[in-house]
Amino acid sequence: MDEGRQSVRGLAPSCLSELLHHHAASSSQESPQDSAITRDINRTFPAHDYFKDTGGDGQDSLYKICKAYSVYDQEIGYCQGQSFLAAVLLLH
């Protein structure tokens, strides 16, 4: 594995950890993109066992990460496609 790939792989757990910590601290804070996040969660890898169940662990984790990021970085917030990036990190 090349050096660049190795450094990116090392970032994934710390990024997730930071976002989940941020979610816990701001779970009562609303995200202006909440409806878009909820809509996209159901469309993210719908055939994958971890994400296929509405309200299941996979979709719940995905929602938490996407919402936490939208609150954490309000300039970017949430945009379509971020749930796929978060899903890949969750599966890592």
Jmol script that loads the backbone (N, CA, C; Angstrom):
load data "model"
ATOM      1  N   MET A   1       0.856  -1.176   0.000  1.00  0.00           N
ATOM      2  CA  MET A   1       0.000   0.000   0.000  1.00  0.00           C
ATOM      3  C   MET A   1       0.903   1.241   0.000  1.00  0.00           C
ATOM      4  N   ASP A   2       0.589   2.216  -0.841  1.00  0.00           N
ATOM      5  CA  ASP A   2       1.434   3.401  -0.896  1.00  0.00           C
ATOM      6  C   ASP A   2       1.218   4.288   0.325  1.00  0.00           C
ATOM      7  N   GLU A   3       2.151   5.194   0.527  1.00  0.00           N
ATOM      8  CA  GLU A   3       2.164   6.038   1.726  1.00  0.00           C
ATOM      9  C   GLU A   3       0.927   6.931   1.851  1.00  0.00           C
ATOM     10  N   GLY A   4       0.467   7.512   0.727  1.00  0.00           N
ATOM     11  CA  GLY A   4      -0.709   8.379   0.751  1.00  0.00           C
ATOM     12  C   GLY A   4      -1.961   7.644   1.185  1.00  0.00           C
ATOM     13  N   ARG A   5      -2.142   6.446   0.650  1.00  0.00           N
ATOM     14  CA  ARG A   5      -3.308   5.632   1.015  1.00  0.00           C
ATOM     15  C   ARG A   5      -3.276   5.276   2.492  1.00  0.00           C
ATOM     16  N   GLN A   6      -2.101   4.928   2.970  1.00  0.00           N
ATOM     17  CA  GLN A   6      -1.958   4.539   4.373  1.00  0.00           C
ATOM     18  C   GLN A   6      -2.328   5.702   5.295  1.00  0.00           C
ATOM     19  N   SER A   7      -1.911   6.919   4.939  1.00  0.00           N
ATOM     20  CA  SER A   7      -2.215   8.060   5.801  1.00  0.00           C
ATOM     21  C   SER A   7      -3.710   8.369   5.789  1.00  0.00           C
ATOM     22  N   VAL A   8      -4.378   8.216   4.644  1.00  0.00           N
ATOM     23  CA  VAL A   8      -5.817   8.450   4.571  1.00  0.00           C
ATOM     24  C   VAL A   8      -6.557   7.405   5.395  1.00  0.00           C
ATOM     25  N   ARG A   9      -6.161   6.145   5.287  1.00  0.00           N
ATOM     26  CA  ARG A   9      -6.812   5.086   6.057  1.00  0.00           C
ATOM     27  C   ARG A   9      -6.670   5.344   7.557  1.00  0.00           C
ATOM     28  N   GLY A  10      -5.560   5.908   7.967  1.00  0.00           N
ATOM     29  CA  GLY A  10      -5.354   6.209   9.376  1.00  0.00           C
ATOM     30  C   GLY A  10      -6.242   7.337   9.879  1.00  0.00           C
ATOM     31  N   LEU A  11      -6.686   8.208   8.978  1.00  0.00           N
ATOM     32  CA  LEU A  11      -7.539   9.329   9.359  1.00  0.00           C
ATOM     33  C   LEU A  11      -8.980   8.917   9.622  1.00  0.00           C
ATOM     34  N   ALA A  12      -9.461   7.898   8.930  1.00  0.00           N
ATOM     35  CA  ALA A  12     -10.878   7.524   9.015  1.00  0.00           C
ATOM     36  C   ALA A  12     -11.358   7.302  10.443  1.00  0.00           C
ATOM     37  N   PRO A  13     -10.689   6.469  11.252  1.00  0.00           N
ATOM     38  CA  PRO A  13     -11.202   6.267  12.613  1.00  0.00           C
ATOM     39  C   PRO A  13     -11.219   7.549  13.446  1.00  0.00           C
ATOM     40  N   SER A  14     -10.197   8.395  13.315  1.00  0.00           N
ATOM     41  CA  SER A  14     -10.176   9.616  14.122  1.00  0.00           C
ATOM     42  C   SER A  14     -11.240  10.607  13.660  1.00  0.00           C
ATOM     43  N   CYS A  15     -11.494  10.681  12.350  1.00  0.00           N
ATOM     44  CA  CYS A  15     -12.549  11.567  11.843  1.00  0.00           C
ATOM     45  C   CYS A  15     -13.913  11.124  12.351  1.00  0.00           C
ATOM     46  N   LEU A  16     -14.185   9.835  12.261  1.00  0.00           N
ATOM     47  CA  LEU A  16     -15.459   9.316  12.753  1.00  0.00           C
ATOM     48  C   LEU A  16     -15.606   9.563  14.239  1.00  0.00           C
ATOM     49  N   SER A  17     -14.553   9.314  14.971  1.00  0.00           N
ATOM     50  CA  SER A  17     -14.587   9.505  16.414  1.00  0.00           C
ATOM     51  C   SER A  17     -14.894  10.960  16.758  1.00  0.00           C
ATOM     52  N   GLU A  18     -14.232  11.884  16.061  1.00  0.00           N
ATOM     53  CA  GLU A  18     -14.462  13.313  16.315  1.00  0.00           C
ATOM     54  C   GLU A  18     -15.897  13.712  15.970  1.00  0.00           C
ATOM     55  N   LEU A  19     -16.407  13.220  14.844  1.00  0.00           N
ATOM     56  CA  LEU A  19     -17.779  13.566  14.456  1.00  0.00           C
ATOM     57  C   LEU A  19     -18.804  12.982  15.419  1.00  0.00           C
ATOM     58  N   LEU A  20     -18.592  11.741  15.846  1.00  0.00           N
ATOM     59  CA  LEU A  20     -19.534  11.137  16.791  1.00  0.00           C
ATOM     60  C   LEU A  20     -19.484  11.831  18.148  1.00  0.00           C
ATOM     61  N   HIS A  21     -18.299  12.272  18.557  1.00  0.00           N
ATOM     62  CA  HIS A  21     -18.175  13.042  19.799  1.00  0.00           C
ATOM     63  C   HIS A  21     -18.917  14.371  19.650  1.00  0.00           C
ATOM     64  N   HIS A  22     -18.766  15.001  18.496  1.00  0.00           N
ATOM     65  CA  HIS A  22     -19.467  16.265  18.233  1.00  0.00           C
ATOM     66  C   HIS A  22     -20.976  16.034  18.236  1.00  0.00           C
ATOM     67  N   HIS A  23     -21.420  14.913  17.661  1.00  0.00           N
ATOM     68  CA  HIS A  23     -22.854  14.608  17.643  1.00  0.00           C
ATOM     69  C   HIS A  23     -23.391  14.466  19.062  1.00  0.00           C
ATOM     70  N   ALA A  24     -22.639  13.781  19.914  1.00  0.00           N
ATOM     71  CA  ALA A  24     -23.091  13.594  21.290  1.00  0.00           C
ATOM     72  C   ALA A  24     -23.227  14.943  22.001  1.00  0.00           C
ATOM     73  N   ALA A  25     -22.293  15.849  21.714  1.00  0.00           N
ATOM     74  CA  ALA A  25     -22.324  17.162  22.359  1.00  0.00           C
ATOM     75  C   ALA A  25     -23.418  18.066  21.795  1.00  0.00           C
ATOM     76  N   SER A  26     -23.822  17.816  20.543  1.00  0.00           N
ATOM     77  CA  SER A  26     -24.789  18.716  19.915  1.00  0.00           C
ATOM     78  C   SER A  26     -26.031  17.976  19.428  1.00  0.00           C
ATOM     79  N   SER A  27     -26.350  16.853  20.022  1.00  0.00           N
ATOM     80  CA  SER A  27     -27.464  16.037  19.520  1.00  0.00           C
ATOM     81  C   SER A  27     -28.806  16.762  19.584  1.00  0.00           C
ATOM     82  N   SER A  28     -28.934  17.717  20.485  1.00  0.00           N
ATOM     83  CA  SER A  28     -30.195  18.449  20.558  1.00  0.00           C
ATOM     84  C   SER A  28     -30.233  19.613  19.556  1.00  0.00           C
ATOM     85  N   GLN A  29     -29.087  19.944  18.987  1.00  0.00           N
ATOM     86  CA  GLN A  29     -29.018  21.037  18.023  1.00  0.00           C
ATOM     87  C   GLN A  29     -29.607  20.579  16.686  1.00  0.00           C
ATOM     88  N   GLU A  30     -30.422  21.403  16.087  1.00  0.00           N
ATOM     89  CA  GLU A  30     -31.060  21.045  14.824  1.00  0.00           C
ATOM     90  C   GLU A  30     -30.165  21.404  13.648  1.00  0.00           C
ATOM     91  N   SER A  31     -30.313  20.631  12.599  1.00  0.00           N
ATOM     92  CA  SER A  31     -29.603  20.896  11.358  1.00  0.00           C
ATOM     93  C   SER A  31     -30.605  21.397  10.329  1.00  0.00           C
ATOM     94  N   PRO A  32     -30.294  22.489   9.644  1.00  0.00           N
ATOM     95  CA  PRO A  32     -31.204  22.977   8.613  1.00  0.00           C
ATOM     96  C   PRO A  32     -31.393  21.970   7.469  1.00  0.00           C
ATOM     97  N   GLN A  33     -30.461  21.042   7.323  1.00  0.00           N
ATOM     98  CA  GLN A  33     -30.533  20.048   6.258  1.00  0.00           C
ATOM     99  C   GLN A  33     -31.118  18.717   6.721  1.00  0.00           C
ATOM    100  N   ASP A  34     -31.775  18.694   7.859  1.00  0.00           N
ATOM    101  CA  ASP A  34     -32.262  17.441   8.437  1.00  0.00           C
ATOM    102  C   ASP A  34     -33.153  16.639   7.483  1.00  0.00           C
ATOM    103  N   SER A  35     -34.040  17.306   6.774  1.00  0.00           N
ATOM    104  CA  SER A  35     -34.938  16.573   5.874  1.00  0.00           C
ATOM    105  C   SER A  35     -34.173  15.966   4.700  1.00  0.00           C
ATOM    106  N   ALA A  36     -33.184  16.677   4.185  1.00  0.00           N
ATOM    107  CA  ALA A  36     -32.368  16.142   3.085  1.00  0.00           C
ATOM    108  C   ALA A  36     -31.539  14.944   3.563  1.00  0.00           C
ATOM    109  N   ILE A  37     -31.006  15.039   4.774  1.00  0.00           N
ATOM    110  CA  ILE A  37     -30.225  13.934   5.333  1.00  0.00           C
ATOM    111  C   ILE A  37     -31.117  12.704   5.477  1.00  0.00           C
ATOM    112  N   THR A  38     -32.277  12.888   6.074  1.00  0.00           N
ATOM    113  CA  THR A  38     -33.203  11.772   6.285  1.00  0.00           C
ATOM    114  C   THR A  38     -33.603  11.129   4.960  1.00  0.00           C
ATOM    115  N   ARG A  39     -33.872  11.939   3.976  1.00  0.00           N
ATOM    116  CA  ARG A  39     -34.262  11.431   2.652  1.00  0.00           C
ATOM    117  C   ARG A  39     -33.125  10.628   2.021  1.00  0.00           C
ATOM    118  N   ASP A  40     -31.898  11.150   2.101  1.00  0.00           N
ATOM    119  CA  ASP A  40     -30.761  10.488   1.460  1.00  0.00           C
ATOM    120  C   ASP A  40     -30.309   9.224   2.179  1.00  0.00           C
ATOM    121  N   ILE A  41     -30.521   9.142   3.475  1.00  0.00           N
ATOM    122  CA  ILE A  41     -30.099   7.958   4.235  1.00  0.00           C
ATOM    123  C   ILE A  41     -30.757   6.705   3.660  1.00  0.00           C
ATOM    124  N   ASN A  42     -32.024   6.797   3.325  1.00  0.00           N
ATOM    125  CA  ASN A  42     -32.735   5.640   2.765  1.00  0.00           C
ATOM    126  C   ASN A  42     -32.242   5.256   1.378  1.00  0.00           C
ATOM    127  N   ARG A  43     -31.564   6.171   0.705  1.00  0.00           N
ATOM    128  CA  ARG A  43     -31.081   5.930  -0.661  1.00  0.00           C
ATOM    129  C   ARG A  43     -29.617   5.509  -0.696  1.00  0.00           C
ATOM    130  N   THR A  44     -28.980   5.452   0.448  1.00  0.00           N
ATOM    131  CA  THR A  44     -27.553   5.159   0.505  1.00  0.00           C
ATOM    132  C   THR A  44     -27.328   3.659   0.653  1.00  0.00           C
ATOM    133  N   PHE A  45     -26.755   3.059  -0.358  1.00  0.00           N
ATOM    134  CA  PHE A  45     -26.493   1.615  -0.399  1.00  0.00           C
ATOM    135  C   PHE A  45     -27.694   0.814   0.111  1.00  0.00           C
ATOM    136  N   PRO A  46     -28.866   0.985  -0.510  1.00  0.00           N
ATOM    137  CA  PRO A  46     -30.072   0.328  -0.002  1.00  0.00           C
ATOM    138  C   PRO A  46     -30.038  -1.197  -0.027  1.00  0.00           C
ATOM    139  N   ALA A  47     -29.173  -1.778  -0.833  1.00  0.00           N
ATOM    140  CA  ALA A  47     -29.093  -3.246  -0.899  1.00  0.00           C
ATOM    141  C   ALA A  47     -28.056  -3.815   0.067  1.00  0.00           C
ATOM    142  N   HIS A  48     -27.261  -2.955   0.684  1.00  0.00           N
ATOM    143  CA  HIS A  48     -26.237  -3.429   1.612  1.00  0.00           C
ATOM    144  C   HIS A  48     -26.893  -3.824   2.935  1.00  0.00           C
ATOM    145  N   ASP A  49     -26.514  -4.972   3.462  1.00  0.00           N
ATOM    146  CA  ASP A  49     -27.134  -5.485   4.692  1.00  0.00           C
ATOM    147  C   ASP A  49     -27.086  -4.487   5.850  1.00  0.00           C
ATOM    148  N   TYR A  50     -25.998  -3.756   5.975  1.00  0.00           N
ATOM    149  CA  TYR A  50     -25.850  -2.840   7.111  1.00  0.00           C
ATOM    150  C   TYR A  50     -26.769  -1.620   7.005  1.00  0.00           C
ATOM    151  N   PHE A  51     -27.099  -1.214   5.790  1.00  0.00           N
ATOM    152  CA  PHE A  51     -27.868   0.019   5.596  1.00  0.00           C
ATOM    153  C   PHE A  51     -29.296  -0.191   5.115  1.00  0.00           C
ATOM    154  N   LYS A  52     -29.716  -1.416   4.858  1.00  0.00           N
ATOM    155  CA  LYS A  52     -31.018  -1.630   4.217  1.00  0.00           C
ATOM    156  C   LYS A  52     -32.225  -1.452   5.133  1.00  0.00           C
ATOM    157  N   ASP A  53     -32.059  -1.606   6.436  1.00  0.00           N
ATOM    158  CA  ASP A  53     -33.201  -1.518   7.354  1.00  0.00           C
ATOM    159  C   ASP A  53     -33.457  -0.085   7.809  1.00  0.00           C
ATOM    160  N   THR A  54     -34.642   0.417   7.498  1.00  0.00           N
ATOM    161  CA  THR A  54     -35.023   1.751   7.956  1.00  0.00           C
ATOM    162  C   THR A  54     -35.042   1.758   9.477  1.00  0.00           C
ATOM    163  N   GLY A  55     -34.296   2.685  10.056  1.00  0.00           N
ATOM    164  CA  GLY A  55     -34.210   2.763  11.510  1.00  0.00           C
ATOM    165  C   GLY A  55     -33.227   1.777  12.117  1.00  0.00           C
ATOM    166  N   GLY A  56     -32.532   1.014  11.278  1.00  0.00           N
ATOM    167  CA  GLY A  56     -31.555   0.043  11.772  1.00  0.00           C
ATOM    168  C   GLY A  56     -30.265   0.718  12.216  1.00  0.00           C
ATOM    169  N   ASP A  57     -29.344  -0.071  12.737  1.00  0.00           N
ATOM    170  CA  ASP A  57     -28.075   0.472  13.238  1.00  0.00           C
ATOM    171  C   ASP A  57     -27.298   1.231  12.167  1.00  0.00           C
ATOM    172  N   GLY A  58     -27.252   0.679  10.957  1.00  0.00           N
ATOM    173  CA  GLY A  58     -26.498   1.320   9.878  1.00  0.00           C
ATOM    174  C   GLY A  58     -27.053   2.680   9.514  1.00  0.00           C
ATOM    175  N   GLN A  59     -28.365   2.744   9.315  1.00  0.00           N
ATOM    176  CA  GLN A  59     -28.980   4.028   8.958  1.00  0.00           C
ATOM    177  C   GLN A  59     -28.897   5.014  10.114  1.00  0.00           C
ATOM    178  N   ASP A  60     -29.015   4.526  11.328  1.00  0.00           N
ATOM    179  CA  ASP A  60     -28.915   5.406  12.497  1.00  0.00           C
ATOM    180  C   ASP A  60     -27.514   6.006  12.601  1.00  0.00           C
ATOM    181  N   SER A  61     -26.492   5.173  12.436  1.00  0.00           N
ATOM    182  CA  SER A  61     -25.110   5.667  12.483  1.00  0.00           C
ATOM    183  C   SER A  61     -24.841   6.652  11.357  1.00  0.00           C
ATOM    184  N   LEU A  62     -25.342   6.343  10.195  1.00  0.00           N
ATOM    185  CA  LEU A  62     -25.165   7.214   9.039  1.00  0.00           C
ATOM    186  C   LEU A  62     -25.841   8.570   9.267  1.00  0.00           C
ATOM    187  N   TYR A  63     -27.040   8.547   9.805  1.00  0.00           N
ATOM    188  CA  TYR A  63     -27.751   9.791  10.113  1.00  0.00           C
ATOM    189  C   TYR A  63     -26.956  10.638  11.117  1.00  0.00           C
ATOM    190  N   LYS A  64     -26.458   9.993  12.157  1.00  0.00           N
ATOM    191  CA  LYS A  64     -25.709  10.722  13.190  1.00  0.00           C
ATOM    192  C   LYS A  64     -24.467  11.393  12.625  1.00  0.00           C
ATOM    193  N   ILE A  65     -23.746  10.680  11.776  1.00  0.00           N
ATOM    194  CA  ILE A  65     -22.531  11.256  11.196  1.00  0.00           C
ATOM    195  C   ILE A  65     -22.872  12.419  10.265  1.00  0.00           C
ATOM    196  N   CYS A  66     -23.849  12.229   9.399  1.00  0.00           N
ATOM    197  CA  CYS A  66     -24.221  13.294   8.464  1.00  0.00           C
ATOM    198  C   CYS A  66     -24.759  14.524   9.191  1.00  0.00           C
ATOM    199  N   LYS A  67     -25.563  14.307  10.207  1.00  0.00           N
ATOM    200  CA  LYS A  67     -26.099  15.435  10.968  1.00  0.00           C
ATOM    201  C   LYS A  67     -24.987  16.142  11.739  1.00  0.00           C
ATOM    202  N   ALA A  68     -24.120  15.366  12.366  1.00  0.00           N
ATOM    203  CA  ALA A  68     -23.019  15.958  13.126  1.00  0.00           C
ATOM    204  C   ALA A  68     -22.140  16.816  12.224  1.00  0.00           C
ATOM    205  N   TYR A  69     -21.860  16.330  11.025  1.00  0.00           N
ATOM    206  CA  TYR A  69     -21.027  17.122  10.121  1.00  0.00           C
ATOM    207  C   TYR A  69     -21.751  18.392   9.679  1.00  0.00           C
ATOM    208  N   SER A  70     -23.042  18.289   9.427  1.00  0.00           N
ATOM    209  CA  SER A  70     -23.781  19.478   8.982  1.00  0.00           C
ATOM    210  C   SER A  70     -23.824  20.554  10.059  1.00  0.00           C
ATOM    211  N   VAL A  71     -23.804  20.142  11.312  1.00  0.00           N
ATOM    212  CA  VAL A  71     -23.790  21.100  12.423  1.00  0.00           C
ATOM    213  C   VAL A  71     -22.358  21.579  12.682  1.00  0.00           C
ATOM    214  N   TYR A  72     -21.401  20.668  12.546  1.00  0.00           N
ATOM    215  CA  TYR A  72     -19.984  20.961  12.792  1.00  0.00           C
ATOM    216  C   TYR A  72     -19.440  21.974  11.790  1.00  0.00           C
ATOM    217  N   ASP A  73     -19.735  21.783  10.504  1.00  0.00           N
ATOM    218  CA  ASP A  73     -19.246  22.674   9.454  1.00  0.00           C
ATOM    219  C   ASP A  73     -20.453  23.310   8.774  1.00  0.00           C
ATOM    220  N   GLN A  74     -20.940  24.372   9.352  1.00  0.00           N
ATOM    221  CA  GLN A  74     -22.171  24.991   8.866  1.00  0.00           C
ATOM    222  C   GLN A  74     -21.996  25.692   7.527  1.00  0.00           C
ATOM    223  N   GLU A  75     -20.765  26.001   7.159  1.00  0.00           N
ATOM    224  CA  GLU A  75     -20.536  26.614   5.851  1.00  0.00           C
ATOM    225  C   GLU A  75     -20.847  25.610   4.734  1.00  0.00           C
ATOM    226  N   ILE A  76     -20.436  24.379   4.920  1.00  0.00           N
ATOM    227  CA  ILE A  76     -20.721  23.325   3.940  1.00  0.00           C
ATOM    228  C   ILE A  76     -22.041  22.650   4.275  1.00  0.00           C
ATOM    229  N   GLY A  77     -22.273  22.364   5.520  1.00  0.00           N
ATOM    230  CA  GLY A  77     -23.505  21.701   5.941  1.00  0.00           C
ATOM    231  C   GLY A  77     -23.578  20.287   5.415  1.00  0.00           C
ATOM    232  N   TYR A  78     -24.660  19.977   4.732  1.00  0.00           N
ATOM    233  CA  TYR A  78     -24.832  18.658   4.127  1.00  0.00           C
ATOM    234  C   TYR A  78     -25.136  18.848   2.655  1.00  0.00           C
ATOM    235  N   CYS A  79     -24.543  18.018   1.822  1.00  0.00           N
ATOM    236  CA  CYS A  79     -24.896  18.041   0.411  1.00  0.00           C
ATOM    237  C   CYS A  79     -25.049  16.610  -0.081  1.00  0.00           C
ATOM    238  N   GLN A  80     -25.840  16.468  -1.115  1.00  0.00           N
ATOM    239  CA  GLN A  80     -26.138  15.145  -1.653  1.00  0.00           C
ATOM    240  C   GLN A  80     -24.839  14.419  -1.981  1.00  0.00           C
ATOM    241  N   GLY A  81     -24.744  13.211  -1.544  1.00  0.00           N
ATOM    242  CA  GLY A  81     -23.551  12.404  -1.790  1.00  0.00           C
ATOM    243  C   GLY A  81     -22.693  12.214  -0.557  1.00  0.00           C
ATOM    244  N   GLN A  82     -22.813  13.109   0.417  1.00  0.00           N
ATOM    245  CA  GLN A  82     -22.012  12.954   1.630  1.00  0.00           C
ATOM    246  C   GLN A  82     -22.348  11.665   2.365  1.00  0.00           C
ATOM    247  N   SER A  83     -23.577  11.220   2.277  1.00  0.00           N
ATOM    248  CA  SER A  83     -23.950   9.996   2.985  1.00  0.00           C
ATOM    249  C   SER A  83     -23.186   8.790   2.446  1.00  0.00           C
ATOM    250  N   PHE A  84     -22.845   8.800   1.147  1.00  0.00           N
ATOM    251  CA  PHE A  84     -22.067   7.700   0.584  1.00  0.00           C
ATOM    252  C   PHE A  84     -20.648   7.714   1.132  1.00  0.00           C
ATOM    253  N   LEU A  85     -20.077   8.901   1.292  1.00  0.00           N
ATOM    254  CA  LEU A  85     -18.738   9.000   1.879  1.00  0.00           C
ATOM    255  C   LEU A  85     -18.749   8.527   3.333  1.00  0.00           C
ATOM    256  N   ALA A  86     -19.753   8.954   4.067  1.00  0.00           N
ATOM    257  CA  ALA A  86     -19.869   8.534   5.469  1.00  0.00           C
ATOM    258  C   ALA A  86     -20.085   7.022   5.570  1.00  0.00           C
ATOM    259  N   ALA A  87     -20.875   6.470   4.654  1.00  0.00           N
ATOM    260  CA  ALA A  87     -21.142   5.024   4.663  1.00  0.00           C
ATOM    261  C   ALA A  87     -19.855   4.229   4.460  1.00  0.00           C
ATOM    262  N   VAL A  88     -19.013   4.692   3.542  1.00  0.00           N
ATOM    263  CA  VAL A  88     -17.749   4.013   3.303  1.00  0.00           C
ATOM    264  C   VAL A  88     -16.880   4.068   4.555  1.00  0.00           C
ATOM    265  N   LEU A  89     -16.870   5.199   5.239  1.00  0.00           N
ATOM    266  CA  LEU A  89     -16.094   5.299   6.478  1.00  0.00           C
ATOM    267  C   LEU A  89     -16.658   4.346   7.549  1.00  0.00           C
ATOM    268  N   LEU A  90     -17.971   4.243   7.621  1.00  0.00           N
ATOM    269  CA  LEU A  90     -18.573   3.328   8.589  1.00  0.00           C
ATOM    270  C   LEU A  90     -18.225   1.871   8.298  1.00  0.00           C
ATOM    271  N   LEU A  91     -18.104   1.539   7.042  1.00  0.00           N
ATOM    272  CA  LEU A  91     -17.784   0.154   6.657  1.00  0.00           C
ATOM    273  C   LEU A  91     -16.303  -0.152   6.766  1.00  0.00           C
ATOM    274  N   HIS A  92     -15.479   0.871   6.955  1.00  0.00           N
ATOM    275  CA  HIS A  92     -14.021   0.719   7.012  1.00  0.00           C
ATOM    276  C   HIS A  92     -13.604  -0.114   8.187  1.00  0.00           C
TER     277      HIS A  92
END
end "model"
wireframe off; spacefill off
backbone 0.3
color backbone group
